């Protein structure tokens, strides 16, 4: 499959997937990643999807990856497994102190109340905590954040923080990893704000991916059409103006289904400064979502998921009439992960998103980078947290955005 120039991986990866595979293949066993499997043939769509298995993982055992080729999907799955394994036991320097002690020493800290787990109390400035050092990429300074806000170890008891892979990312170098972690945070924020809109308004955001005139997108669309599946794509892009799309997929008769189930519709998301790349991500993630339910292997999908009824407003998404995609302001530099990251940070700062914290989690000798990206001002996805909404969602709810 040929890529159009502006959808090439060269703008957000420093090397081709095969080189990444050669870097990581030898270290996977040492992180408990025992095997990789090609799931593609379990579905009729034919978009490559792989999984990577980590039997003794502290979060989930089955990790998945997708792409427009087998090597893309295999590397995607392996990197996802690797980043989760690193996050379970991160190689970081920690200090034990109170927030007040850090402040007295002239250090900056963030308590991150928006990430406190449900049923747990907010942190107190005089409470002794374990802290890890992060770098605020907007302000170019050091900030200390609670260690348990960045780790991913679900075997720990009574963790004060909501544990999530949101903002956890890997890459061939640190800039690449941070870029993809930040794009995920922007995507999740956009999705939360989009879902707060009325069904009528959400239906009006439906777009036709074919209008991009992109050969890769058109090839992916054809695969779904040949498989007899119906797609609807929606523009979730927020005020940050980084293109973000959601694609929903179902059988062609989904609107006639009287008692559809939750898994009858799958969804994929994508965010990227290049709109075509964002759409490709969403279209390939739909295929991954389908194979999550078809394979039944992922350990965070439970039996009751398959009998859960589908929400009526989700079924209604297929009533939407597509229109041409909106054009968004172009980014000045898109030729490397570093330039894309700088452009993103500038865009966020212009929108008064005043802190982007990156914590390096990998050991120095690991051939790839793993980071956790935390953006306190952006909304977080659904989860078992004490505080569900952040300032952007609350502002939208009262009509000030």
GUTOR-489357 format. One record per atom (N, C-alpha, C): z, x, y. Coordinates in steps of 0.2 Angstrom, whole numbers, padded with zeros to 4 digits, always signed. Atoms other than C-alpha are relative to their C-alpha. Example, Ala and Ser with C-alpha at 12.3 -4.5 7.8 and 13.67 -1.06 7.14 Angstrom:
# residues 2
+0000+0004-0006 +0039+0062-0022 +0000+0004+0006 -0001-0004-0006 +0036+0068-0005 +0003-0004+0005 
This chain:
# residues 401
+0000+0004-0006 +0000+0000+0000 +0000+0004+0006 +0000-0004-0006 -0005+0008+0017 +0004-0003+0005 -0005+0002-0006 +0007+0007+0032 -0004+0000+0006 +0003-0001-0007 +0001+0003+0049 +0004+0005+0004 -0003-0006-0003 +0005+0017+0061 +0007-0002+0002 -0007+0002-0003 +0020+0008+0070 +0005-0002-0005 -0005+0003+0005 +0028+0002+0054 +0002+0006-0005 -0001-0006+0004 +0028+0020+0046 +0008+0002+0000 -0007-0002+0001 +0045+0026+0039 +0001+0006+0005 -0002-0006-0004 +0043+0042+0050 +0004-0001+0006 -0004+0001-0006 +0051+0034+0065 +0007-0001-0001 -0007+0001+0002 +0067+0030+0056 +0003+0004-0006 -0002-0005+0006 +0068+0043+0042 -0003+0007+0002 +0002-0007-0002 +0067+0062+0044 -0004+0003-0006 +0004-0003+0005 +0058+0064+0027 -0002-0006-0004 +0002+0005+0004 +0049+0054+0014 +0005-0002-0006 -0005+0002+0005 +0059+0044+0000 +0000+0005-0006 +0000-0004+0005 +0053+0056-0013 +0005+0006+0001 -0004-0006-0002 +0061+0071-0004 +0008-0002+0000 -0007+0002+0000 +0077+0061-0002 +0003-0001-0007 -0001+0001+0007 +0077+0057-0021 +0002+0007-0003 -0001-0007+0002 +0076+0076-0024 +0006+0003+0002 -0007-0002-0003 +0091+0079-0013 +0006-0003-0004 -0006+0004+0003 +0102+0066-0021 +0001+0000-0008 +0000+0002+0007 +0097+0065-0039 +0006+0004-0004 -0005-0005+0004 +0108+0080-0045 +0007-0002+0002 -0007+0002-0002 +0124+0073-0036 +0002-0006-0002 -0002+0007+0002 +0124+0055-0042 +0005+0000-0006 -0005+0000+0005 +0133+0059-0058 +0007+0001+0002 -0006-0002-0003 +0147+0067-0049 +0004-0005+0004 -0003+0006-0004 +0150+0051-0039 +0000-0006-0005 -0001+0006+0005 +0151+0040-0055 -0006-0004+0000 +0006+0005+0000 +0133+0033-0053 -0004+0002-0006 +0002-0002+0007 +0127+0033-0071 -0007-0002-0001 +0007+0002+0002 +0110+0024-0071 -0003-0004+0006 +0004+0004-0004 +0097+0016-0061 -0005-0004-0004 +0005+0005+0003 +0086+0001-0066 -0005-0003+0004 +0005+0004-0003 +0070-0007-0061 +0001-0007-0001 -0001+0008+0001 +0073-0026-0058 -0006-0004+0001 +0006+0004-0003 +0056-0030-0051 -0003-0005-0005 +0003+0004+0005 +0049-0037-0067 +0003-0006-0002 -0003+0006+0002 +0062-0050-0069 -0002-0006+0004 +0003+0005-0004 +0054-0060-0055 -0008+0000+0000 +0007+0000+0000 +0036-0065-0052 -0003+0002+0007 +0002-0002-0006 +0035-0059-0034 -0003+0007+0000 +0003-0006+0001 +0032-0041-0038 +0002+0005+0005 -0003-0005-0005 +0041-0033-0023 +0005+0004-0003 -0004-0004+0004 +0050-0018-0030 +0008-0001+0002 -0007+0001-0001 +0069-0020-0032 +0003+0004-0006 -0004-0004+0005 +0081-0008-0041 +0007-0001+0001 -0007+0000-0001 +0099-0007-0044 +0003+0007-0003 -0003-0006+0002 +0111+0008-0046 +0007-0002-0003 -0006+0003+0003 +0127+0006-0057 +0005+0006+0000 -0006-0004+0000 +0144+0014-0054 +0006-0003-0003 -0005+0004+0004 +0155+0008-0068 +0007+0000+0002 -0007-0001-0002 +0172+0014-0061 +0001-0001+0008 +0000+0001-0007 +0168+0009-0043 +0006-0003+0003 -0006+0003-0003 +0182+0004-0031 -0002-0006+0004 +0002+0006-0003 +0172-0009-0023 -0005-0004-0004 +0004+0004+0004 +0157-0016-0032 -0004+0005-0005 +0004-0004+0005 +0148-0009-0048 -0007+0000+0001 +0007+0001-0001 +0131-0015-0045 -0003+0000+0007 +0003-0001-0006 +0121-0009-0030 -0007-0001+0000 +0007+0001+0000 +0104-0014-0025 -0004+0003+0005 +0005-0003-0005 +0089-0007-0016 -0007-0004+0000 +0007+0003+0000 +0072-0014-0011 -0005+0005+0005 +0005-0004-0004 +0056-0007-0003 -0007-0003-0002 +0007+0002+0001 +0037-0008-0003 -0003+0004-0006 +0002-0004+0006 +0036+0005-0017 +0006+0001-0004 -0005-0001+0004 +0046+0009-0032 +0005+0006+0002 -0004-0006-0002 +0052+0026-0025 +0004-0003+0006 -0004+0002-0005 +0058+0017-0009 +0006-0004-0003 -0005+0004+0003 +0068+0004-0019 +0005+0004-0004 -0005-0004+0004 +0075+0017-0031 +0005+0004+0005 -0004-0004-0004 +0081+0028-0017 +0005-0004+0004 -0005+0005-0004 +0088+0013-0007 +0006-0002-0004 -0005+0002+0004 +0098+0008-0022 +0005+0006-0001 -0005-0005+0002 +0105+0025-0026 +0004+0002+0007 -0003-0001-0006 +0109+0028-0007 +0006-0005+0001 -0006+0005-0002 +0119+0012-0006 +0006+0001-0005 -0006-0001+0005 +0129+0016-0022 +0003+0007+0002 -0003-0006-0002 +0132+0034-0015 +0004-0001+0006 -0004+0001-0006 +0138+0028+0002 +0006-0004-0002 -0006+0004+0002 +0150+0015-0006 +0005+0005-0004 -0005-0005+0004 +0157+0029-0018 +0003+0005+0005 -0003-0005-0005 +0159+0041-0003 +0006-0004+0004 -0005+0004-0004 +0168+0027+0007 +0006-0002-0003 -0006+0002+0004 +0180+0023-0007 +0005+0006+0000 -0005-0006+0000 +0187+0041-0006 -0003+0005+0006 +0004-0004-0005 +0180+0048+0011 +0004+0007+0001 -0003-0007-0001 +0182+0067+0015 +0001+0000+0008 -0002+0000-0007 +0191+0065+0032 +0006+0003+0001 -0007-0003-0002 +0205+0073+0041 +0004-0006+0003 -0004+0006-0003 +0219+0060+0045 +0006+0003+0003 -0007-0001-0003 +0235+0060+0056 +0004-0006-0001 -0005+0005+0001 +0250+0050+0054 +0004-0001+0007 -0004+0001-0007 +0257+0043+0071 +0000-0007+0002 +0000+0007-0003 +0260+0028+0082 -0006+0001+0005 +0005+0000-0005 +0247+0023+0094 +0003+0002+0007 -0003-0002-0006 +0259+0026+0108 +0001+0008+0000 +0000-0007+0000 +0261+0044+0102 -0007+0003+0001 +0007-0003-0001 +0242+0047+0102 -0001-0001+0008 +0001+0001-0007 +0242+0040+0120 +0004+0005+0004 -0004-0004-0003 +0256+0051+0125 -0003+0007+0000 +0004-0006+0001 +0246+0066+0118 -0007+0001+0004 +0007+0000-0004 +0231+0061+0129 -0006-0002-0004 +0006+0002+0004 +0221+0054+0115 -0001-0007+0000 +0002+0006+0000 +0211+0039+0115 +0000-0004-0007 +0000+0003+0007 +0213+0026+0101 -0002-0008+0001 +0002+0008+0000 +0207+0008+0096 +0004-0003-0006 -0004+0004+0005 +0218-0004+0086 -0005-0004-0004 +0005+0004+0003 +0203-0014+0081 +0003-0007-0003 -0003+0006+0002 +0211-0031+0080 -0005-0005-0003 +0005+0005+0003 +0195-0040+0076 -0002+0002-0008 +0001-0002+0007 +0195-0031+0059 +0006-0001-0004 -0006+0002+0003 +0213-0036+0054 -0002-0005-0006 +0001+0005+0005 +0213-0045+0037 +0003-0006+0001 -0003+0007+0000 +0217-0063+0035 +0007+0001-0003 -0007-0001+0003 +0236-0065+0032 +0004+0006+0002 -0003-0006-0002 +0240-0049+0040 +0001+0000+0008 -0002+0000-0007 +0248-0046+0057 -0004+0006+0004 +0003-0005-0005 +0240-0036+0072 +0004+0006+0000 -0004-0006-0001 +0245-0018+0074 +0004+0000+0006 -0004-0002-0006 +0259-0013+0086 -0001+0007+0002 +0001-0007-0003 +0258+0002+0097 +0005+0005-0003 -0005-0004+0003 +0274+0008+0089 +0001+0000-0007 +0001+0000+0008 +0269+0006+0071 -0003+0006-0002 +0003-0006+0003 +0266+0022+0061 -0006-0002-0004 +0006+0001+0004 +0248+0022+0055 -0003+0006-0002 +0004-0005+0001 +0236+0033+0047 -0006+0000+0004 +0006+0000-0004 +0222+0038+0059 -0005+0005-0002 +0005-0004+0002 +0205+0045+0057 -0004+0001+0007 +0004-0001-0007 +0194+0053+0071 -0007-0002-0001 +0007+0002+0000 +0178+0045+0076 -0003+0002+0007 +0003-0002-0006 +0166+0049+0090 -0004-0006+0003 +0003+0006-0004 +0161+0036+0103 -0006+0003+0003 +0006-0003-0002 +0143+0039+0105 -0003-0003+0007 +0001+0002-0006 +0142+0029+0121 +0003+0004+0006 -0004-0004-0005 +0155+0038+0130 +0001+0008-0001 +0000-0007+0002 +0153+0055+0121 +0007+0003+0000 -0007-0002+0000 +0172+0056+0118 +0002-0001-0007 -0004+0001+0006 +0184+0056+0103 +0004-0006+0000 -0005+0005+0000 +0193+0041+0098 +0003-0001-0007 -0004+0001+0007 +0206+0038+0084 +0000-0007-0002 +0000+0006+0003 +0204+0023+0073 +0004-0001-0006 -0004+0001+0006 +0215+0016+0059 -0005+0002-0006 +0004-0003+0006 +0209+0025+0042 -0002-0006-0004 +0002+0005+0005 +0209+0009+0032 -0005-0005+0003 +0005+0004-0002 +0197+0001+0044 -0007+0003-0002 +0007-0003+0002 +0183+0013+0038 +0000+0001-0008 +0000-0001+0008 +0188+0015+0019 -0003-0006-0003 +0003+0006+0004 +0180+0004+0006 +0003+0001-0007 -0003-0001+0006 +0193+0004-0008 +0004-0007-0002 -0003+0007+0001 +0197-0014-0015 +0005+0000-0006 -0005-0001+0005 +0209-0007-0028 +0007+0001+0004 -0006-0001-0003 +0222-0004-0014 +0003-0007+0002 -0003+0006+0000 +0235-0017-0012 +0002-0001+0008 -0002+0002-0007 +0239-0026+0005 -0003+0004+0005 +0003-0004-0005 +0226-0017+0015 +0000-0004+0006 -0001+0003-0006 +0229-0022+0033 -0007-0002+0003 +0007+0001-0003 +0210-0022+0037 -0004-0003-0005 +0005+0003+0004 +0196-0032+0031 -0005+0005-0002 +0004-0005+0003 +0186-0021+0019 -0007-0003-0001 +0007+0002+0000 +0167-0022+0021 -0004+0006+0001 +0006-0005-0001 +0151-0012+0020 -0003-0001+0006 +0003+0001-0007 +0146-0019+0037 +0001+0007+0004 +0000-0006-0004 +0141-0004+0047 +0000+0007-0004 +0000-0006+0004 +0142+0008+0032 -0007+0002-0002 +0007-0002+0001 +0126+0018+0030 +0000+0007-0001 +0001-0007+0002 +0119+0034+0024 -0007+0002+0002 +0006-0003-0003 +0104+0045+0029 -0001+0007-0002 +0001-0007+0001 +0096+0062+0027 +0004+0004+0004 -0005-0003-0005 +0106+0067+0042 +0004-0005+0004 -0004+0004-0003 +0119+0061+0053 -0003-0005+0005 +0003+0005-0004 +0108+0053+0066 -0004-0006-0003 +0003+0005+0004 +0098+0044+0053 +0005-0005-0003 -0005+0004+0003 +0114+0037+0045 +0003-0005+0006 -0003+0004-0006 +0121+0031+0062 -0005-0005+0002 +0005+0005-0002 +0105+0023+0067 +0000-0006-0005 +0001+0006+0005 +0104+0012+0051 +0007-0004+0000 -0007+0004+0000 +0123+0008+0052 +0000-0004+0007 +0000+0004-0006 +0120+0003+0070 -0004-0006+0000 +0005+0006+0001 +0105-0008+0066 +0003-0005-0004 -0003+0005+0004 +0115-0017+0053 +0005-0004+0005 -0005+0003-0004 +0129-0020+0066 -0004-0005+0005 +0004+0004-0004 +0116-0027+0078 -0003-0006-0003 +0003+0006+0004 +0108-0038+0065 +0006-0005-0002 -0005+0004+0001 +0125-0045+0060 +0002-0004+0006 -0001+0003-0007 +0129-0049+0078 -0005-0005+0001 +0005+0005-0001 +0113-0058+0080 +0000-0006-0004 -0001+0005+0004 +0115-0068+0065 +0006-0005+0001 -0006+0004-0002 +0132-0074+0070 -0001-0005+0006 +0002+0003-0006 +0126-0079+0087 -0005-0006-0001 +0006+0005+0002 +0110-0088+0080 +0003-0006-0004 -0003+0005+0004 +0121-0098+0068 +0004-0005+0004 -0004+0004-0004 +0132-0104+0082 -0005-0006+0004 +0005+0004-0003 +0116-0113+0089 +0000-0007-0004 +0002+0006+0004 +0112-0131+0084 -0005+0001-0004 +0005-0001+0005 +0101-0134+0070 -0007-0001+0003 +0006+0001-0004 +0088-0141+0082 -0003+0007+0004 +0002-0007-0003 +0088-0124+0092 -0002+0005-0005 +0001-0005+0005 +0088-0114+0076 -0007-0001-0002 +0007+0002+0002 +0072-0123+0070 -0005+0002+0005 +0005-0002-0005 +0063-0119+0086 -0001+0008+0000 +0001-0007+0000 +0065-0100+0083 -0004+0002-0006 +0004-0002+0005 +0054-0101+0068 -0007+0003+0002 +0006-0003-0002 +0039-0089+0069 -0004+0001-0006 +0004-0001+0005 +0024-0085+0059 -0001+0008-0001 +0001-0008+0001 +0024-0066+0052 -0007+0002+0000 +0007-0001+0000 +0006-0067+0050 -0003+0002+0007 +0002-0001-0007 +0004-0066+0069 +0001+0007+0002 +0000-0007-0002 +0009-0048+0069 -0006+0004-0001 +0006-0003+0002 -0007-0043+0061 +0001+0007-0003 -0002-0006+0003 +0001-0030+0051 -0002+0000-0007 +0003+0000+0007 -0007-0025+0034 +0006+0000-0005 -0005+0000+0004 +0010-0021+0026 +0003-0007-0001 -0002+0007+0000 +0017-0038+0031 -0004-0005-0003 +0004+0004+0003 +0002-0047+0026 +0000+0001-0008 +0000-0001+0007 +0002-0039+0009 +0007-0003-0003 -0007+0003+0002 +0021-0045+0007 -0001-0007+0000 +0000+0007+0000 +0017-0062+0012 -0005-0003-0005 +0005+0002+0005 +0002-0063+0000 +0004+0000-0007 -0003+0000+0007 +0014-0059-0015 +0004-0006+0000 -0004+0006+0000 +0026-0073-0010 -0005-0006-0001 +0004+0006+0001 +0011-0085-0009 -0003-0001-0007 +0003+0000+0006 +0003-0080-0025 +0006-0002-0005 -0005+0002+0004 +0020-0083-0033 +0002-0007+0001 -0001+0007-0001 +0020-0101-0027 +0007-0001+0004 -0007+0001-0003 +0035-0099-0015 -0002-0001+0007 +0000+0002-0007 +0038-0106+0002 +0004+0005+0004 -0004-0005-0005 +0044-0094+0017 +0000-0004+0006 -0001+0002-0007 +0051-0098+0034 +0003+0006+0003 -0003-0005-0004 +0054-0084+0046 +0003-0002+0007 -0003+0002-0006 +0066-0085+0061 +0002+0006+0004 -0002-0006-0005 +0069-0074+0076 +0007-0001+0002 -0007+0000-0002 +0087-0071+0078 +0002+0005+0006 -0001-0005-0005 +0085-0058+0092 +0005-0002+0005 -0005+0002-0005 +0100-0058+0103 -0002+0002+0007 +0001-0003-0007 +0102-0053+0122 -0001+0007+0000 +0000-0007+0000 +0102-0035+0116 -0008+0002+0000 +0007-0001+0000 +0083-0037+0113 -0003+0005-0005 +0002-0004+0006 +0082-0027+0097 -0003-0005-0005 +0003+0005+0004 +0070-0037+0086 +0004-0001-0007 -0004+0002+0006 +0080-0046+0072 -0003-0006-0003 +0003+0006+0004 +0073-0058+0059 +0003-0002-0006 -0003+0003+0006 +0079-0069+0045 -0006-0003-0003 +0005+0004+0004 +0067-0075+0031 +0003-0003-0006 -0002+0004+0006 +0071-0089+0019 -0005-0001-0005 +0005+0001+0005 +0063-0092+0003 +0002-0005-0005 -0002+0005+0005 +0062-0106-0010 -0006-0002-0003 +0005+0003+0004 +0051-0115-0022 -0004-0005+0005 +0004+0004-0005 +0037-0125-0013 +0002-0007+0000 -0002+0007-0001 +0045-0142-0017 +0007+0000+0002 -0007+0000-0002 +0062-0137-0009 +0002-0006+0004 -0002+0006-0005 +0061-0151+0004 +0000-0007-0004 -0001+0006+0004 +0059-0164-0010 +0006+0000-0005 -0006-0001+0005 +0074-0157-0020 +0005-0005+0002 -0005+0005-0002 +0087-0171-0020 +0007+0003-0001 -0007-0003+0001 +0102-0160-0026 -0001+0008-0001 +0001-0007+0001 +0097-0142-0022 +0007+0004+0000 -0006-0004+0001 +0109-0128-0026 +0000+0006+0005 -0001-0005-0005 +0115-0114-0015 -0005+0006-0002 +0004-0006+0002 +0105-0101-0025 -0008-0002+0000 +0007+0002-0001 +0089-0111-0023 -0004+0003+0006 +0003-0003-0006 +0086-0103-0006 +0003+0007+0000 -0002-0007-0002 +0087-0084-0003 -0002+0002+0007 +0001-0002-0007 +0088-0075+0013 +0000+0007+0000 +0001-0007-0001 +0083-0058+0019 +0001+0001+0008 -0001-0001-0007 +0087-0050+0036 -0003+0007+0002 +0002-0007-0002 +0080-0035+0046 +0000+0000+0007 +0000-0002-0007 +0083-0027+0063 -0003+0007+0001 +0003-0007-0001 +0073-0013+0070 -0003+0000+0007 +0003+0000-0006 +0067-0008+0087 -0008-0001+0000 +0007+0002+0001 +0049-0010+0080 +0000-0006-0003 -0001+0007+0003 +0047-0028+0077 -0003-0001-0007 +0003+0000+0007 +0035-0025+0062 +0005+0002-0005 -0005-0003+0004 +0048-0014+0054 +0006-0005-0002 -0005+0004+0001 +0061-0027+0056 -0002-0006-0005 +0003+0006+0004 +0050-0041+0048 -0001+0003-0007 +0001-0003+0007 +0046-0029+0033 +0007+0000-0003 -0007+0000+0003 +0065-0027+0030 +0002-0006-0002 -0002+0007+0002 +0068-0045+0030 -0004-0003-0006 +0004+0003+0006 +0053-0049+0018 +0002+0004-0006 -0001-0003+0006 +0058-0036+0006 +0008-0001-0002 -0007+0002+0002 +0077-0041+0007 +0000-0007-0004 +0000+0007+0003 +0072-0059+0002 -0001+0002-0008 +0001-0002+0008 +0065-0051-0015 +0006+0002-0003 -0006-0003+0003 +0081-0042-0017 +0005-0006-0001 -0004+0006+0000 +0091-0058-0014 -0002-0004-0006 +0002+0004+0006 +0081-0067-0027 +0002+0003-0006 -0002-0004+0006 +0084-0054-0040 +0007+0001-0001 -0007+0000+0001 +0102-0054-0037 +0002-0006-0004 -0002+0006+0004 +0103-0072-0043 -0004+0000-0007 +0003+0000+0007 +0090-0070-0057 +0003+0005-0005 -0003-0005+0004 +0098-0054-0064 +0007-0002-0002 -0007+0002+0002 +0116-0061-0063 +0004+0006-0001 -0004-0006+0002 +0122-0043-0064 +0005+0002+0005 -0004-0003-0005 +0130-0040-0047 +0007-0003-0001 -0007+0003+0002 +0149-0042-0049 +0003-0003+0006 -0003+0004-0005 +0152-0050-0032 -0004-0007+0000 +0003+0006+0001 +0141-0065-0038 +0004-0004-0005 -0004+0003+0005 +0152-0077-0047 -0003-0006-0003 +0003+0006+0004 +0148-0091-0060 -0001-0006+0004 +0001+0006-0004 +0152-0105-0048 -0005+0000+0006 +0005-0001-0005 +0139-0098-0036 -0006-0004-0002 +0006+0004+0003 +0126-0106-0048 +0000-0007+0000 -0001+0007-0001 +0133-0123-0046 +0001-0003+0007 -0002+0002-0007 +0137-0123-0028 -0006-0004+0003 +0006+0003-0004 +0127-0136-0018 -0002+0003+0006 +0003-0003-0006 +0116-0131-0004 +0001-0004+0006 -0001+0004-0006 +0120-0136+0013 -0006-0003+0003 +0006+0004-0003 +0108-0149+0021 -0003+0004+0005 +0004-0003-0006 +0105-0139+0037 -0003+0006-0003 +0003-0006+0003 +0100-0124+0026 -0007-0003-0003 +0006+0003+0003 +0087-0135+0017 -0005-0002+0006 +0004+0002-0006 +0081-0141+0034 -0004+0005+0003 +0004-0006-0003 +0075-0124+0039 -0007+0000-0002 +0007+0000+0002 +0060-0127+0029 -0005-0005+0003 +0004+0005-0004 +0055-0141+0041 -0003+0003+0006 +0002-0003-0007 +0053-0129+0055 -0008+0002+0000 +0007-0002-0001 +0035-0126+0062 +0000+0006+0003 +0000-0007-0003 +0031-0108+0065 -0005+0000+0006 +0004-0002-0006 +0024-0101+0081 -0001+0007+0000 +0001-0007-0001 +0018-0084+0087 +0007+0004+0002 -0006-0003-0002 +0032-0071+0088 +0000+0002+0007 -0001-0002-0007 +0039-0066+0105 -0001+0007+0000 +0000-0007-0001 +0035-0049+0112 +0007+0002+0004 -0006-0002-0003 +0051-0039+0116 -0002+0007+0004 +0002-0006-0003 +0052-0024+0128 +0000+0006-0004 +0001-0006+0004 +0046-0008+0120 +0005+0005+0001 -0004-0005-0001 +0057+0006+0117 -0004+0006+0002 +0004-0005-0003 +0052+0022+0126 -0002+0005-0006 +0001-0005+0005 +0054+0034+0111 +0002-0003-0007 -0001+0002+0006 +0052+0029+0093 -0003+0005-0006 +0003-0005+0004 +0046+0045+0085 +0005+0003-0005 -0005-0003+0004 +0062+0050+0076 +0006-0004+0000 -0006+0003+0000 +0079+0044+0071 +0004+0001+0006 -0004-0001-0006 +0087+0053+0085 -0002-0003+0006 +0002+0004-0006 +0076+0046+0098 +0001-0007+0000 -0002+0007+0001 +0078+0029+0091 +0007-0002+0002 -0007+0001-0001 +0096+0031+0091 +0002+0000+0008 -0002-0001-0007 +0097+0037+0109 -0003-0007+0004 +0003+0006-0004 +0086+0022+0115 +0004-0006-0002 -0004+0005+0002 +0097+0010+0105 +0007+0000+0004 -0006-0001-0003 +0113+0017+0113 -0001-0002+0008 +0001+0002-0007 +0105+0015+0131 -0001-0007+0000 +0001+0008+0000 +0100-0003+0127 +0007-0003+0000 -0007+0003+0000 +0118-0007+0122 +0004+0001+0006 -0003-0001-0006 +0125+0001+0137 -0002-0004+0005 +0003+0005-0005 +0114-0009+0148 +0003-0007-0001 -0003+0006+0001 +0121-0024+0140 +0008+0000-0001 -0007+0000-0001 +0139-0019+0143 +0003+0001-0007 -0003-0002+0006 +0142-0014+0125 +0003+0007+0000 -0003-0006-0002 +0154+0000+0129 +0002+0005-0005 -0003-0005+0005 +0159+0008+0113 -0004-0001-0007 +0003+0000+0007 +0149+0013+0097 +0004+0006-0003 -0004-0005+0003 +0161+0023+0086 -0003+0002-0007 +0003-0002+0006 +0154+0033+0072 +0005+0005-0004 -0004-0004+0004 +0165+0041+0058 -0004+0003-0006 +0003-0003+0005 +0158+0054+0047 +0005+0000-0006 -0004+0000+0006 +0164+0051+0029 -0002+0005-0006 +0002-0004+0006 +0155+0063+0018 +0002+0007+0001 -0002-0007+0000 +0160+0081+0013 -0006+0004+0003 +0005-0004-0003 +0150+0095+0022 -0005+0002-0004 +0005-0002+0005 +0141+0100+0006 -0004-0005-0003 +0004+0006+0003 +0134+0083+0002 -0007+0001+0004 +0007-0001-0003 +0115+0084+0005 -0003-0006+0004 +0001+0005-0004 +0115+0068+0014 +0006-0002+0004 -0006+0002-0004 +0126+0060+0027 +0002-0007-0001 -0003+0007+0000 +0137+0044+0026 +0005-0001+0006 -0004+0002-0006 +0145+0036+0041 +0002-0007+0000 -0002+0006-0002 +0154+0021+0046 -0001-0001+0007 +0001+0002-0007 +0149+0013+0062 +0003-0006+0002 -0003+0005-0003 +0160+0002+0072 -0001-0002+0007 +0002+0002-0007 +0155-0008+0087 +0005-0006+0002 -0005+0005-0001 +0171-0017+0093 -0003-0006+0004 +0002+0005-0004 +0161-0028+0106 -0005-0005-0004 +0005+0004+0003 +0148-0035+0093 +0004-0004-0005 -0003+0005+0005 +0152-0050+0081 -0001+0003-0007 +0000-0002+0007 +0156-0047+0063 -0002-0006-0004 +0002+0005+0005 +0149-0057+0048 +0006-0004-0003 -0005+0004+0003 +0159-0070+0039 +0004+0005-0005 -0004-0004+0004 +0174-0063+0030 +0007-0002+0001 -0007+0002+0000 +0193-0064+0026 +0003+0004+0006 -0003-0004-0006 +0198-0058+0044 +0005-0005+0003 -0005+0004-0004 +0213-0064+0055 -0004-0003+0006 +0004+0002-0006 +0201-0066+0070 -0007-0001-0002 +0007+0002+0002 +0185-0075+0066 -0005+0002+0005 +0005+0000-0006 +0176-0074+0083 +0002+0006+0004 -0001-0005-0005 +0174-0060+0095 -0002-0003+0007 +0002+0002-0007 +0170-0061+0114 -0007-0003+0001 +0006+0003-0001 +0152-0064+0112 -0001-0007-0003 +0001+0006+0003 +0153-0078+0100 +0004-0006+0004 -0004+0004-0003 +0167-0086+0110 -0003-0002+0007 +0003+0002-0006 +0157-0085+0126 -0006-0004-0001 +0006+0005+0001 +0142-0093+0118 +0003-0007-0002 -0003+0007+0002 +0153-0107+0111 +0002-0004+0006 -0002+0003-0006 +0159-0111+0129 -0006-0001+0005 +0006+0001-0004 +0141-0110+0135 -0001+0005+0006 +0000-0005-0005 +0143-0094+0146 -0006+0005-0001 +0006-0004+0001 +0128-0085+0138 -0006-0003+0001 
